[in-house]
Amino acid sequence: MDISKKHQKLKRSKHKQKADKKNKNKNKKKNKKKKHSEKEKKITKLSQITQPIEKQIPKCENCHKKQSQFYCTKCEVYYCAKCEEQLHRKVLKKHNKHLYKAPYKELVKKLSLYYIDENKLICSECYSNCKINNHEILGLTDFSNEIYEKIKMILNKIPKEKKKSRKRDKGELDEKEKEKKKEKERKSEEKELDEKEKSERKRKGKGKQKKEKEKEKEKEKERKSEEKEEFDPGMNRDNLIKLKNENKTACNPTNNYYDGTICGKKIYSSGKHEIIIKIDQFPNSKNEWNQIHLGVIKTENRENLIKNDDWEETYFFETYWDHHQKKLESRKCKEENENDQRELYPKKINLKKNDIFTIFLDMDQKKISFKINEKNLEGWENLPQKVNFFAELLCRKGEVKNQITII
């Protein structure tokens, strides 16, 4: 039993080996068929087009519904059976000689020539007419051979052109990539240069800004030191005005004459300035001699004001008691070249205790204006080139004395 089993196994194995060999041979044949080049396939397809093989049967050109079964060479029309009966057997009996049945084998046999000018197949009967008219005509075999050779030439050129085009494309791509790299490098260099320039500009700008800030601070210090206005003790008439609070407060002395004038120490020639004065005391009694004058005087004339009571080139605000109309009035005053100009303000404006009086000086435009607390008042134009602040305090003996302080 064991021997028989072994024998059977051997037979099966031999049978499998034979079957495998057969399958391998079949696969090889299939692969050989598949290994036909694309050129040969294209040649066969294109050569088939040129050969006069029967094509698909067209539809009837009369009814355009059924497939044609006849072709008339004289009419050059395809007909189905019904249309052929209606026309050729009744109306066009003479065309029967030119009628061919599908699949038109006899017609195909007769169409053995190719008419080059009109790109058509023709028969031998038409050939005589073409020959007379000197038209170019070829046999189908010659025509198909010519086309076949042309197709071969075209197909042989295709791979070479592809290779050349690929090489060209690669070369163009390489050049474009190089150009892109160069452009990137240029841009990166330009960015680096721009960043360096910006950083240098920032550094220089910061240095300039620091210097400018330092200069501005120094100027502000100088301005603050200059803007500290105070009364000049040397310009005070003796025994008429007293100075207090580091020469910033001026008042009438008690048991003395009623009036006195004092000038500021600072000279104003350019820029914009504010002189702020606080009214510490003001009697506001019904006495015409209770007055305050606050304003500026030409620097060259201030000594004459103190010594000789000369008010030339003065621009000031005045508040006083008008004993004719029996009321307090305020006005702006100017005394220039012996011309006294005094203009009342349209509204009633009087100084009181604790009022804040401000003198605005614009020495660039040579203007002066006044303000009491929050009320802006008119002033004068065409001031002299250099001026000093001045104040005159008048009061009756035995009454409350005038007192002002420069803030």
C-alpha positions, 0 to 999 in steps of 0.5 A: 500500500505504501508503494502504491501511494508513493507511485500515485504521488509521483504521477500527480507531481509529474502531471502538475509539472507538465501543466505548469510548463504548459501555463508558462508557455502560454504566458510567454506567448501572451507576453510576446504578443504584448511586447509589440512596440507602440510604433507598430500598433500605431502603424497598424491602426493608421494603415487600417484607415487607408485600406478600402474595407467595408465600413458600417452600413449608413442610414437611409438618406431619404427617410433618415430612419432605417439602415440602408440596403442599396446604393445608387451611384448615379444618385450617390445616395443610400436607400432602404428597401421601402425608399428603393421601391418607391423611387427606383422601381417606379420613378427611376427605373433607368438607375437600376444598372447603377444600383448595388445591394448592401454590403456594396461589394461590387461597388468597392471592387469598382472603386479601385482608384484614389482621386488626390485633388478631391480626396475621394475614391473613384471607379474606372469609368470616372478615371477617363474624365479625370485623365482628360482634365489632367488630375493626379490619380493613384492606385489604392496599393500605391496610395496606401504604401505612400501613407504607410511610409509617411506614418513610419517616418512620423512615428520614428521622429516622435521619440527623438523630438520627445527626448530633445524636448525633455533635454531642452525642458531640463536645461530651461528648468535648470536655468530658471532654478539658477535665476530664482536662486540668484534672485533669492540671494539678491533679495536676502542681501538687499534685506540685510543691507536695509536692516543694517541701514535701518539699525544705523538710522535708529542708532543715529536717530536715538542719539539725535533724540537724546541730544535734542531732549537734553537741549530741550531740558536745558532750555526749559530750565533756563526758561523756568529760571528766567520766568521767575518774575519778581519786583525790582527793589531798586525801582521802588519809590522810597516809603511808598511801596513795601516788598515782601515774600522775596520781592514777590509781594507789593503793598501800600505802607500804612500812615503814608501817601496814597500811591506808589509804583513798582516795576518787575525785574525781568525784561520781555523781548520775544516769545509768549509769556504769562504774568499771573498776579493774585489780588490780596487786598483791594478796598473797592470803596466809593473813592476815586483814589482807590485804583490799581493799574497792571500792565507793561512799560517800555524798558527804556522808560521805567526809570522815568515812571519811578522818578518822574511819574512819566507814563509814556509807552505804557499799556495797562488794565485799570479799575477805579471808582467813577464819582460822576457816574457813581460806579466802579469801572474797568478799562484798557489804557494806553499812553503813547507819545503823550496820547492818552487812549482809554477804552471802557470794557463793554461788560462790568469788570471789577477786581476783588479780593482773591481774584487772579489777574493774568497778563498775556504777552506775545512778544513775537507779534507784539501784543498784550491781553488780560484775563480776570479769573476765567474772563478774557479781556481785550488788549493792545497791539504794537508793543515796544521791542522790550517791556517790563511788568509794572503795577501802581497801587493807589488808596486813601489814607485810613482805608484798607491798603492795596496788596498784590502778589506775583505767582 
